[in-house]
Amino acid sequence: MGNEPLNWGLLSTARINRAVIPPLRASKRNQLLAVASRSQELAKTYAKEWKISRAHGSYEDLLADPEIDVIYNPLPNHLHAEWTIKAVEAGKHVLCEKPIALSVEEVDAIAGVAKSHGRVVAEAFMYRHHPQTLKVKELVQNGSIGTLKLLRGSFSFVLDREGDIRLDPAMGGGSIWDVGCYPISFMRSVVGAEPVEVFGWQVTGPTGIDDTFIGQLHFSNDVYGQFDSSFVIPFHAYMEFVGSEATLIVPTPFKPGVNEKIFLVRDGKTETIKVKGQELYLGEVEDMADAILLGKAPRVTLEDSRANVATIRALLESAHTNKPIKIR
């Protein structure tokens, strides 16, 4: 490919696109070339608004465009696996919004096709690439809080838009899939291992999805995690890592900014640690370029994504059966 930047295509005009467009434009190794919608008219209007040079009137047309190297897939949850697989079969690399799939079987299907076609597929957990997240992992794993004992996380906001797809059970709706996946992912990443057993409770809303989810994760070595996610609780997001000697508090864990502060509390004294960050979505875009152009493993591997989906499925099973679920 030489020094040519990677050409990206947006698979739909989803609102999350506006977070990914600026870093694609800021990156020297990536450029936004095309957008697809379900009609040519919609695609052209969107392309004009966002100054994108190509507009495709169907998703299939975008996948057939020979000059597109990478597809960004922000479709509704239940379409993530299907269209990621179609994109890979068309020879494209894919950055897919979280959750990458709604079952372990779907993740396995994605991994199989990515391997057979030699393409990079990564789940777009943007916070995982941010310097704050890397600093938190480093502090916990180097013993700054002593032995890790307990992890707590929360991510909620009020979702009151009538007919929002995240309220539709047929489309992979629910707070755990939309925002609960973040504290689960953060805990697993910091522990560096998978939970062996989980227990979950949910409060279901009018459409049958979990309006609120409360979960517990049991890791080996007596490490425990607790989290909550909700569409009916006002905005609330934090992570806390409790060790035998100190507690690390992360007030802005999932959407950190350019200048963040995290707090290490030991013996009643609070140490403020400043973290120089970067534009939030730039990391996932550059990580794709590293994986495609340099052959590096993506920071969020498909094995990692599979384990996150397996944990969420087990938590949902626990909430439905009211029993703890062992993760195989």
Contacts in CASP RR format, 6 or more apart in sequence:
PFRMAT RR
TARGET T0000
AUTHOR 0000-0000-0000
METHOD contacts of the structure
MODEL  1
MGNEPLNWGLLSTARINRAVIPPLRASKRNQLLAVASRSQELAKTYAKEW
KISRAHGSYEDLLADPEIDVIYNPLPNHLHAEWTIKAVEAGKHVLCEKPI
ALSVEEVDAIAGVAKSHGRVVAEAFMYRHHPQTLKVKELVQNGSIGTLKL
LRGSFSFVLDREGDIRLDPAMGGGSIWDVGCYPISFMRSVVGAEPVEVFG
WQVTGPTGIDDTFIGQLHFSNDVYGQFDSSFVIPFHAYMEFVGSEATLIV
PTPFKPGVNEKIFLVRDGKTETIKVKGQELYLGEVEDMADAILLGKAPRV
TLEDSRANVATIRALLESAHTNKPIKIR
1 69 0 8 1.000
1 293 0 8 1.000
5 27 0 8 1.000
5 28 0 8 1.000
5 29 0 8 1.000
5 30 0 8 1.000
5 31 0 8 1.000
6 29 0 8 1.000
6 30 0 8 1.000
6 31 0 8 1.000
6 69 0 8 1.000
6 70 0 8 1.000
6 93 0 8 1.000
6 288 0 8 1.000
6 289 0 8 1.000
6 292 0 8 1.000
6 293 0 8 1.000
7 31 0 8 1.000
7 33 0 8 1.000
7 34 0 8 1.000
7 67 0 8 1.000
7 68 0 8 1.000
7 69 0 8 1.000
7 70 0 8 1.000
8 24 0 8 1.000
8 30 0 8 1.000
8 31 0 8 1.000
8 32 0 8 1.000
8 33 0 8 1.000
8 34 0 8 1.000
8 68 0 8 1.000
8 69 0 8 1.000
8 70 0 8 1.000
8 71 0 8 1.000
8 72 0 8 1.000
9 32 0 8 1.000
9 33 0 8 1.000
9 34 0 8 1.000
9 35 0 8 1.000
9 36 0 8 1.000
9 62 0 8 1.000
9 65 0 8 1.000
9 68 0 8 1.000
9 70 0 8 1.000
9 71 0 8 1.000
9 72 0 8 1.000
10 17 0 8 1.000
10 20 0 8 1.000
10 21 0 8 1.000
10 32 0 8 1.000
10 34 0 8 1.000
10 35 0 8 1.000
10 36 0 8 1.000
10 52 0 8 1.000
10 72 0 8 1.000
10 74 0 8 1.000
11 36 0 8 1.000
11 59 0 8 1.000
11 62 0 8 1.000
11 71 0 8 1.000
11 72 0 8 1.000
11 73 0 8 1.000
11 74 0 8 1.000
11 75 0 8 1.000
11 83 0 8 1.000
11 87 0 8 1.000
12 36 0 8 1.000
12 37 0 8 1.000
12 38 0 8 1.000
12 59 0 8 1.000
12 74 0 8 1.000
12 75 0 8 1.000
13 35 0 8 1.000
13 37 0 8 1.000
13 42 0 8 1.000
13 43 0 8 1.000
13 46 0 8 1.000
14 74 0 8 1.000
14 75 0 8 1.000
14 97 0 8 1.000
16 74 0 8 1.000
16 97 0 8 1.000
17 35 0 8 1.000
17 50 0 8 1.000
17 72 0 8 1.000
17 74 0 8 1.000
19 126 0 8 1.000
19 280 0 8 1.000
19 281 0 8 1.000
20 72 0 8 1.000
20 74 0 8 1.000
20 124 0 8 1.000
20 281 0 8 1.000
20 285 0 8 1.000
21 32 0 8 1.000
21 50 0 8 1.000
22 279 0 8 1.000
22 281 0 8 1.000
23 30 0 8 1.000
23 279 0 8 1.000
23 281 0 8 1.000
23 282 0 8 1.000
23 283 0 8 1.000
23 284 0 8 1.000
23 285 0 8 1.000
23 286 0 8 1.000
24 30 0 8 1.000
24 31 0 8 1.000
24 32 0 8 1.000
24 285 0 8 1.000
25 31 0 8 1.000
25 32 0 8 1.000
26 279 0 8 1.000
26 282 0 8 1.000
27 282 0 8 1.000
27 285 0 8 1.000
27 286 0 8 1.000
27 289 0 8 1.000
29 286 0 8 1.000
29 289 0 8 1.000
29 293 0 8 1.000
30 70 0 8 1.000
30 285 0 8 1.000
30 286 0 8 1.000
30 288 0 8 1.000
30 289 0 8 1.000
32 52 0 8 1.000
33 52 0 8 1.000
33 53 0 8 1.000
33 54 0 8 1.000
33 67 0 8 1.000
33 68 0 8 1.000
34 47 0 8 1.000
34 52 0 8 1.000
34 53 0 8 1.000
34 54 0 8 1.000
34 55 0 8 1.000
34 56 0 8 1.000
34 62 0 8 1.000
34 65 0 8 1.000
34 68 0 8 1.000
35 43 0 8 1.000
35 46 0 8 1.000
35 47 0 8 1.000
35 50 0 8 1.000
35 52 0 8 1.000
35 54 0 8 1.000
35 55 0 8 1.000
35 56 0 8 1.000
35 62 0 8 1.000
36 43 0 8 1.000
36 55 0 8 1.000
36 56 0 8 1.000
36 57 0 8 1.000
36 58 0 8 1.000
36 59 0 8 1.000
36 61 0 8 1.000
36 62 0 8 1.000
37 43 0 8 1.000
37 46 0 8 1.000
37 55 0 8 1.000
37 56 0 8 1.000
37 57 0 8 1.000
38 57 0 8 1.000
38 58 0 8 1.000
38 59 0 8 1.000
39 57 0 8 1.000
40 55 0 8 1.000
40 56 0 8 1.000
40 57 0 8 1.000
42 57 0 8 1.000
43 55 0 8 1.000
43 56 0 8 1.000
43 57 0 8 1.000
44 55 0 8 1.000
46 52 0 8 1.000
46 55 0 8 1.000
47 53 0 8 1.000
47 54 0 8 1.000
47 55 0 8 1.000
54 65 0 8 1.000
56 62 0 8 1.000
56 65 0 8 1.000
59 83 0 8 1.000
59 86 0 8 1.000
62 68 0 8 1.000
62 71 0 8 1.000
63 71 0 8 1.000
63 86 0 8 1.000
63 87 0 8 1.000
63 90 0 8 1.000
63 92 0 8 1.000
64 90 0 8 1.000
68 92 0 8 1.000
69 92 0 8 1.000
69 93 0 8 1.000
69 292 0 8 1.000
70 92 0 8 1.000
70 93 0 8 1.000
70 94 0 8 1.000
70 95 0 8 1.000
70 288 0 8 1.000
70 292 0 8 1.000
71 84 0 8 1.000
71 87 0 8 1.000
71 92 0 8 1.000
71 93 0 8 1.000
71 94 0 8 1.000
71 95 0 8 1.000
72 94 0 8 1.000
72 95 0 8 1.000
72 124 0 8 1.000
73 80 0 8 1.000
73 83 0 8 1.000
73 84 0 8 1.000
73 87 0 8 1.000
73 94 0 8 1.000
73 95 0 8 1.000
73 96 0 8 1.000
73 97 0 8 1.000
74 97 0 8 1.000
75 83 0 8 1.000
75 97 0 8 1.000
76 165 0 8 1.000
76 171 0 8 1.000
76 172 0 8 1.000
77 99 0 8 1.000
77 102 0 8 1.000
77 165 0 8 1.000
77 171 0 8 1.000
77 172 0 8 1.000
77 173 0 8 1.000
77 177 0 8 1.000
78 102 0 8 1.000
78 170 0 8 1.000
78 171 0 8 1.000
78 172 0 8 1.000
80 96 0 8 1.000
80 97 0 8 1.000
80 99 0 8 1.000
80 100 0 8 1.000
80 101 0 8 1.000
80 102 0 8 1.000
80 106 0 8 1.000
81 100 0 8 1.000
81 101 0 8 1.000
81 102 0 8 1.000
81 106 0 8 1.000
81 107 0 8 1.000
81 109 0 8 1.000
81 110 0 8 1.000
84 94 0 8 1.000
84 96 0 8 1.000
84 100 0 8 1.000
84 101 0 8 1.000
84 110 0 8 1.000
84 121 0 8 1.000
85 109 0 8 1.000
85 110 0 8 1.000
85 113 0 8 1.000
87 94 0 8 1.000
88 94 0 8 1.000
88 110 0 8 1.000
88 113 0 8 1.000
88 114 0 8 1.000
88 117 0 8 1.000
88 119 0 8 1.000
88 121 0 8 1.000
89 113 0 8 1.000
89 117 0 8 1.000
91 117 0 8 1.000
91 119 0 8 1.000
92 119 0 8 1.000
93 119 0 8 1.000
93 120 0 8 1.000
93 121 0 8 1.000
93 288 0 8 1.000
93 291 0 8 1.000
93 292 0 8 1.000
94 119 0 8 1.000
94 120 0 8 1.000
94 121 0 8 1.000
94 122 0 8 1.000
95 122 0 8 1.000
95 124 0 8 1.000
95 284 0 8 1.000
95 285 0 8 1.000
95 288 0 8 1.000
96 121 0 8 1.000
96 122 0 8 1.000
96 123 0 8 1.000
96 124 0 8 1.000
97 123 0 8 1.000
97 124 0 8 1.000
98 123 0 8 1.000
98 124 0 8 1.000
98 125 0 8 1.000
98 181 0 8 1.000
98 185 0 8 1.000
99 123 0 8 1.000
99 177 0 8 1.000
99 181 0 8 1.000
99 305 0 8 1.000
99 308 0 8 1.000
99 309 0 8 1.000
99 312 0 8 1.000
100 107 0 8 1.000
100 110 0 8 1.000
100 121 0 8 1.000
100 123 0 8 1.000
100 302 0 8 1.000
100 305 0 8 1.000
100 309 0 8 1.000
101 107 0 8 1.000
101 110 0 8 1.000
101 305 0 8 1.000
101 309 0 8 1.000
102 172 0 8 1.000
102 177 0 8 1.000
102 309 0 8 1.000
103 309 0 8 1.000
103 313 0 8 1.000
104 306 0 8 1.000
104 309 0 8 1.000
104 310 0 8 1.000
104 313 0 8 1.000
106 309 0 8 1.000
107 302 0 8 1.000
107 305 0 8 1.000
107 306 0 8 1.000
107 309 0 8 1.000
108 306 0 8 1.000
110 121 0 8 1.000
110 302 0 8 1.000
111 121 0 8 1.000
111 302 0 8 1.000
111 303 0 8 1.000
111 306 0 8 1.000
113 119 0 8 1.000
114 120 0 8 1.000
114 121 0 8 1.000
114 302 0 8 1.000
120 288 0 8 1.000
120 291 0 8 1.000
120 292 0 8 1.000
120 298 0 8 1.000
121 302 0 8 1.000
122 284 0 8 1.000
122 287 0 8 1.000
122 288 0 8 1.000
122 291 0 8 1.000
122 298 0 8 1.000
122 299 0 8 1.000
122 300 0 8 1.000
122 301 0 8 1.000
122 302 0 8 1.000
123 300 0 8 1.000
123 302 0 8 1.000
123 304 0 8 1.000
123 305 0 8 1.000
123 308 0 8 1.000
124 284 0 8 1.000
125 182 0 8 1.000
125 185 0 8 1.000
125 284 0 8 1.000
125 300 0 8 1.000
126 280 0 8 1.000
126 281 0 8 1.000
126 283 0 8 1.000
126 284 0 8 1.000
127 133 0 8 1.000
127 182 0 8 1.000
127 186 0 8 1.000
127 253 0 8 1.000
127 254 0 8 1.000
127 255 0 8 1.000
127 256 0 8 1.000
127 280 0 8 1.000
128 185 0 8 1.000
128 189 0 8 1.000
128 284 0 8 1.000
128 299 0 8 1.000
128 300 0 8 1.000
129 282 0 8 1.000
129 283 0 8 1.000
129 284 0 8 1.000
129 286 0 8 1.000
129 287 0 8 1.000
129 299 0 8 1.000
130 256 0 8 1.000
130 257 0 8 1.000
130 277 0 8 1.000
130 278 0 8 1.000
130 280 0 8 1.000
130 283 0 8 1.000
131 275 0 8 1.000
131 276 0 8 1.000
131 277 0 8 1.000
131 278 0 8 1.000
132 250 0 8 1.000
132 252 0 8 1.000
132 253 0 8 1.000
132 256 0 8 1.000
132 257 0 8 1.000
132 260 0 8 1.000
132 262 0 8 1.000
132 275 0 8 1.000
132 277 0 8 1.000
133 186 0 8 1.000
133 189 0 8 1.000
133 253 0 8 1.000
133 256 0 8 1.000
135 262 0 8 1.000
135 273 0 8 1.000
135 275 0 8 1.000
136 190 0 8 1.000
136 239 0 8 1.000
136 241 0 8 1.000
136 248 0 8 1.000
136 250 0 8 1.000
136 253 0 8 1.000
136 262 0 8 1.000
137 189 0 8 1.000
137 190 0 8 1.000
139 145 0 8 1.000
139 248 0 8 1.000
139 262 0 8 1.000
139 264 0 8 1.000
139 273 0 8 1.000
140 148 0 8 1.000
140 190 0 8 1.000
140 241 0 8 1.000
140 248 0 8 1.000
141 190 0 8 1.000
144 246 0 8 1.000
144 248 0 8 1.000
144 264 0 8 1.000
145 241 0 8 1.000
145 242 0 8 1.000
145 243 0 8 1.000
145 244 0 8 1.000
145 245 0 8 1.000
145 246 0 8 1.000
145 247 0 8 1.000
145 248 0 8 1.000
145 264 0 8 1.000
146 243 0 8 1.000
146 244 0 8 1.000
146 245 0 8 1.000
146 246 0 8 1.000
147 243 0 8 1.000
147 244 0 8 1.000
147 245 0 8 1.000
148 190 0 8 1.000
148 191 0 8 1.000
148 223 0 8 1.000
148 241 0 8 1.000
148 242 0 8 1.000
148 243 0 8 1.000
149 222 0 8 1.000
149 223 0 8 1.000
149 224 0 8 1.000
149 242 0 8 1.000
149 243 0 8 1.000
149 244 0 8 1.000
150 223 0 8 1.000
150 224 0 8 1.000
150 225 0 8 1.000
150 226 0 8 1.000
150 240 0 8 1.000
150 241 0 8 1.000
150 242 0 8 1.000
150 243 0 8 1.000
151 186 0 8 1.000
151 187 0 8 1.000
151 190 0 8 1.000
151 191 0 8 1.000
151 217 0 8 1.000
151 223 0 8 1.000
151 224 0 8 1.000
151 225 0 8 1.000
151 226 0 8 1.000
151 239 0 8 1.000
151 240 0 8 1.000
151 241 0 8 1.000
151 242 0 8 1.000
152 225 0 8 1.000
152 226 0 8 1.000
152 227 0 8 1.000
152 238 0 8 1.000
152 239 0 8 1.000
152 240 0 8 1.000
152 242 0 8 1.000
153 183 0 8 1.000
153 186 0 8 1.000
153 187 0 8 1.000
153 225 0 8 1.000
153 226 0 8 1.000
153 227 0 8 1.000
153 228 0 8 1.000
153 238 0 8 1.000
153 239 0 8 1.000
153 240 0 8 1.000
153 253 0 8 1.000
154 183 0 8 1.000
154 227 0 8 1.000
154 228 0 8 1.000
154 229 0 8 1.000
154 236 0 8 1.000
154 237 0 8 1.000
154 238 0 8 1.000
154 239 0 8 1.000
155 179 0 8 1.000
155 180 0 8 1.000
155 182 0 8 1.000
155 183 0 8 1.000
155 227 0 8 1.000
155 229 0 8 1.000
155 236 0 8 1.000
155 237 0 8 1.000
155 254 0 8 1.000
156 175 0 8 1.000
156 179 0 8 1.000
156 212 0 8 1.000
156 228 0 8 1.000
156 229 0 8 1.000
156 230 0 8 1.000
156 231 0 8 1.000
156 232 0 8 1.000
156 233 0 8 1.000
156 234 0 8 1.000
156 235 0 8 1.000
156 236 0 8 1.000
156 237 0 8 1.000
157 179 0 8 1.000
157 230 0 8 1.000
157 231 0 8 1.000
157 233 0 8 1.000
157 234 0 8 1.000
157 235 0 8 1.000
157 236 0 8 1.000
158 231 0 8 1.000
158 232 0 8 1.000
158 233 0 8 1.000
158 234 0 8 1.000
158 235 0 8 1.000
159 166 0 8 1.000
159 167 0 8 1.000
159 231 0 8 1.000
159 232 0 8 1.000
165 171 0 8 1.000
165 173 0 8 1.000
166 172 0 8 1.000
166 173 0 8 1.000
166 174 0 8 1.000
166 177 0 8 1.000
166 178 0 8 1.000
166 209 0 8 1.000
166 231 0 8 1.000
167 173 0 8 1.000
167 174 0 8 1.000
167 207 0 8 1.000
167 209 0 8 1.000
167 231 0 8 1.000
168 207 0 8 1.000
168 209 0 8 1.000
169 207 0 8 1.000
169 208 0 8 1.000
169 209 0 8 1.000
172 209 0 8 1.000
173 209 0 8 1.000
174 209 0 8 1.000
174 210 0 8 1.000
174 211 0 8 1.000
174 213 0 8 1.000
174 231 0 8 1.000
175 209 0 8 1.000
175 210 0 8 1.000
175 211 0 8 1.000
175 212 0 8 1.000
175 213 0 8 1.000
175 229 0 8 1.000
175 230 0 8 1.000
175 231 0 8 1.000
176 184 0 8 1.000
176 202 0 8 1.000
176 210 0 8 1.000
176 213 0 8 1.000
176 229 0 8 1.000
176 312 0 8 1.000
176 315 0 8 1.000
176 316 0 8 1.000
177 312 0 8 1.000
178 229 0 8 1.000
178 231 0 8 1.000
179 229 0 8 1.000
179 230 0 8 1.000
179 254 0 8 1.000
180 213 0 8 1.000
180 227 0 8 1.000
180 229 0 8 1.000
180 312 0 8 1.000
181 308 0 8 1.000
181 312 0 8 1.000
182 229 0 8 1.000
182 253 0 8 1.000
182 254 0 8 1.000
183 227 0 8 1.000
183 229 0 8 1.000
183 239 0 8 1.000
183 253 0 8 1.000
183 254 0 8 1.000
184 217 0 8 1.000
184 227 0 8 1.000
184 308 0 8 1.000
184 311 0 8 1.000
184 312 0 8 1.000
184 315 0 8 1.000
185 308 0 8 1.000
186 239 0 8 1.000
186 253 0 8 1.000
186 254 0 8 1.000
187 217 0 8 1.000
187 225 0 8 1.000
187 227 0 8 1.000
188 194 0 8 1.000
188 195 0 8 1.000
188 304 0 8 1.000
188 307 0 8 1.000
188 308 0 8 1.000
188 311 0 8 1.000
189 304 0 8 1.000
190 241 0 8 1.000
191 219 0 8 1.000
191 223 0 8 1.000
193 219 0 8 1.000
193 220 0 8 1.000
194 219 0 8 1.000
194 307 0 8 1.000
194 310 0 8 1.000
194 311 0 8 1.000
194 327 0 8 1.000
195 217 0 8 1.000
195 218 0 8 1.000
195 219 0 8 1.000
195 225 0 8 1.000
195 311 0 8 1.000
195 327 0 8 1.000
196 218 0 8 1.000
196 219 0 8 1.000
196 220 0 8 1.000
196 326 0 8 1.000
196 327 0 8 1.000
197 217 0 8 1.000
197 218 0 8 1.000
197 324 0 8 1.000
197 325 0 8 1.000
197 326 0 8 1.000
197 327 0 8 1.000
198 215 0 8 1.000
198 216 0 8 1.000
198 217 0 8 1.000
198 218 0 8 1.000
198 311 0 8 1.000
198 314 0 8 1.000
198 315 0 8 1.000
198 318 0 8 1.000
198 324 0 8 1.000
198 325 0 8 1.000
198 327 0 8 1.000
199 215 0 8 1.000
199 216 0 8 1.000
199 315 0 8 1.000
199 318 0 8 1.000
199 323 0 8 1.000
199 324 0 8 1.000
199 325 0 8 1.000
200 213 0 8 1.000
200 214 0 8 1.000
200 215 0 8 1.000
200 216 0 8 1.000
200 315 0 8 1.000
200 318 0 8 1.000
200 319 0 8 1.000
201 213 0 8 1.000
201 214 0 8 1.000
201 215 0 8 1.000
201 319 0 8 1.000
202 210 0 8 1.000
202 211 0 8 1.000
202 212 0 8 1.000
202 213 0 8 1.000
202 214 0 8 1.000
202 316 0 8 1.000
202 319 0 8 1.000
203 210 0 8 1.000
203 211 0 8 1.000
203 212 0 8 1.000
203 213 0 8 1.000
203 232 0 8 1.000
204 210 0 8 1.000
204 211 0 8 1.000
205 211 0 8 1.000
210 229 0 8 1.000
210 316 0 8 1.000
210 319 0 8 1.000
211 230 0 8 1.000
211 231 0 8 1.000
211 232 0 8 1.000
212 228 0 8 1.000
212 229 0 8 1.000
212 230 0 8 1.000
212 231 0 8 1.000
212 232 0 8 1.000
212 233 0 8 1.000
213 228 0 8 1.000
213 229 0 8 1.000
213 230 0 8 1.000
213 315 0 8 1.000
213 319 0 8 1.000
214 226 0 8 1.000
214 227 0 8 1.000
214 228 0 8 1.000
215 226 0 8 1.000
215 227 0 8 1.000
215 228 0 8 1.000
215 315 0 8 1.000
216 224 0 8 1.000
216 225 0 8 1.000
216 226 0 8 1.000
217 224 0 8 1.000
217 225 0 8 1.000
217 226 0 8 1.000
217 227 0 8 1.000
217 311 0 8 1.000
218 224 0 8 1.000
218 225 0 8 1.000
219 225 0 8 1.000
230 236 0 8 1.000
237 252 0 8 1.000
237 253 0 8 1.000
237 254 0 8 1.000
237 255 0 8 1.000
238 249 0 8 1.000
238 250 0 8 1.000
238 251 0 8 1.000
238 253 0 8 1.000
239 249 0 8 1.000
239 250 0 8 1.000
239 253 0 8 1.000
240 247 0 8 1.000
240 248 0 8 1.000
240 249 0 8 1.000
240 250 0 8 1.000
241 247 0 8 1.000
241 248 0 8 1.000
241 250 0 8 1.000
245 266 0 8 1.000
246 264 0 8 1.000
246 265 0 8 1.000
246 266 0 8 1.000
247 264 0 8 1.000
247 265 0 8 1.000
247 266 0 8 1.000
248 262 0 8 1.000
248 263 0 8 1.000
248 264 0 8 1.000
248 265 0 8 1.000
249 262 0 8 1.000
249 263 0 8 1.000
249 264 0 8 1.000
249 265 0 8 1.000
250 262 0 8 1.000
251 261 0 8 1.000
251 262 0 8 1.000
251 263 0 8 1.000
252 260 0 8 1.000
255 280 0 8 1.000
256 275 0 8 1.000
256 277 0 8 1.000
256 280 0 8 1.000
257 277 0 8 1.000
257 280 0 8 1.000
258 276 0 8 1.000
258 277 0 8 1.000
258 278 0 8 1.000
258 279 0 8 1.000
259 274 0 8 1.000
259 275 0 8 1.000
259 276 0 8 1.000
259 277 0 8 1.000
260 274 0 8 1.000
260 275 0 8 1.000
260 277 0 8 1.000
261 272 0 8 1.000
261 273 0 8 1.000
261 274 0 8 1.000
261 275 0 8 1.000
262 272 0 8 1.000
262 273 0 8 1.000
262 275 0 8 1.000
263 270 0 8 1.000
263 271 0 8 1.000
263 272 0 8 1.000
263 273 0 8 1.000
264 270 0 8 1.000
264 271 0 8 1.000
264 273 0 8 1.000
265 271 0 8 1.000
287 298 0 8 1.000
287 299 0 8 1.000
287 300 0 8 1.000
288 298 0 8 1.000
290 296 0 8 1.000
290 298 0 8 1.000
291 297 0 8 1.000
291 298 0 8 1.000
310 327 0 8 1.000
311 327 0 8 1.000
314 325 0 8 1.000
314 327 0 8 1.000
315 325 0 8 1.000
317 325 0 8 1.000
318 324 0 8 1.000
318 325 0 8 1.000
END
